[in-house]
Amino acid sequence: MHPSSSRTPHQGLERTRLAAVRSLALAALALGAAPAFAQVVPAYQETEGVEVIEHVDDRLPLDLRFTNERGVAVKLGDYFTGEKPVILTLNYSSCPMLCSLQLNGMIEALRSIEETAGNEFDLVTVSIDPQESFQRAAETRQKYLLSYGRPAAQGAWRFLTGDEASIQKLAKAVGFGYRYMTEAKEYVHAAVFMACTPDGRISRYIYGVQIPPETLRYSLIEAGEGRVGSALERILLYCFHYDPATGRYGPAAVKLMRLGAGVTVVALGLCLFGMWRRETRRRRSAEVPA
């Protein structure tokens, strides 16, 4: 359930922001370069033919057709209305372990941030199993909604099923490698989900089953194009970039130097202006006849 305490909402928000700032400061110890184009992420190539090839800033195929958890035919674009960022995950209900670990890890991170699905962002989970029924997807959805425990998410987290062609087109568009192992009767895939912009572009890939809450939060702020988060948090995003090797945000040295130089120029300008004002007043006082 959504954590509650005796502190005021303002105090809770300030504590959350201070914790995020401290986490970003610690993350500054790990330098790295953010990818500018699609790239292969070697850390998740544990099985041949299964890799994640990032397509940051690519637009999703919003015209793809799926079936939602109520059995209604929908388009992927129905959930990208231009208002809120969207977390997109590719999983399947009969996954023996990894999907549960990933989604439970994501929910744990979601419960740790103040922003709530349905208010500041939405979620879409697409099954990679073309045999999965919408009824099974509905059961899985309800299980994770209960785990998340925030009522606003009821209308904001959609579970979609579809045919193999639609699933493969979406997986290819986001660079999500997977394959079916006949002997094991399961799909092999990576633990990754995407933070997407309100108009359906891929903003960030988030890996693993233990997601740092500050990474999730700042990914949503970034994907929301500034519509999520405060002015201070947007300044912090200017100074930090995402490192896929660590799964965290690290310092962007050039931007930090530019920001520092800008602050220095402003400070010097204010200091010189103050000195000029004082000197002007002194001269005027000296010119006044006794």
C-alpha positions, 0 to 999 in steps of 0.5 A: 500500500502507499506508505503513510505517516504523520509528516505533511505532504510537503515534508514527504516531498522534500524528503523524497527529493533530498534522498534523490539528490543524495543518490545522484551525488553518490552516482556521480562516482560512476562515470560513463557515456550515454549512448546516442544511437542504437547499441547492443548492451553486452551485459544482457547477452546471456543467451545466443539470439537474445539481446537488447538493442537500444533504439532511444528516441525511435517512435513506437509502431503505434498502429499495431493492434492488440487485445486488452485485458477486457477482450477489447481490440485496441491499438498501441497508440491508444495508450500514448495520448500525448499527456503522460509518459508511459512505462512499456514492458514485454513479459508473459503470464506463464513465465516461470521466474524472470518476469515475476522478478522483474515486475515485482522489482519494478513495483517495489521501485514504484512504491518507493516514489511519490508519483503514482500510475494514473496521475503522473504516468501510465503503464503498458505490459505486452505479452510476448506469448501469442498463446496467452488469452486476455483472461489470463492477462487480466488475472496477471494484471490484477495480481500486480495491481494488488501488489502495487496498491494504489487505486489510481493505477486501476485505469492506468496499467494495461495488459495486452495480448496479440498475435505473433506478427504484432508481438514480433513487430513491437519487439523488433521496434524496441530492440527486445530480443527473445526466443522460445525454447521448445524443450523448456517450453518457455521464452528466453528474454532480458529483464528490461522495460522502457520509459517512453514519451507521451507521444510514443518515443523511446526515452530510456531503457531500464534493466534488471530486477532491482531498480533504484527508485531514483533511476525510475523516477528520473527516467519518468521525469526525462520521458515526461519532457519536463512535465513530471518533476520540479524545476530543480529536478529538471536542472539535475537532469541537465547535469546528469546522464543515464549510464546503461552499464550501471543502470544509474544516472551519472554526472555529465562533466561538460554540462556541469562545467557549463552550469558552474561557469554560468553560475560564476558569471551571474555571481560576478555580475551581481557582485560588480553591480552591487559595487557599482551601486554603492559607489554611485550612492557614495559619489552622490552623497559627496556631491550634496552641499553641506 
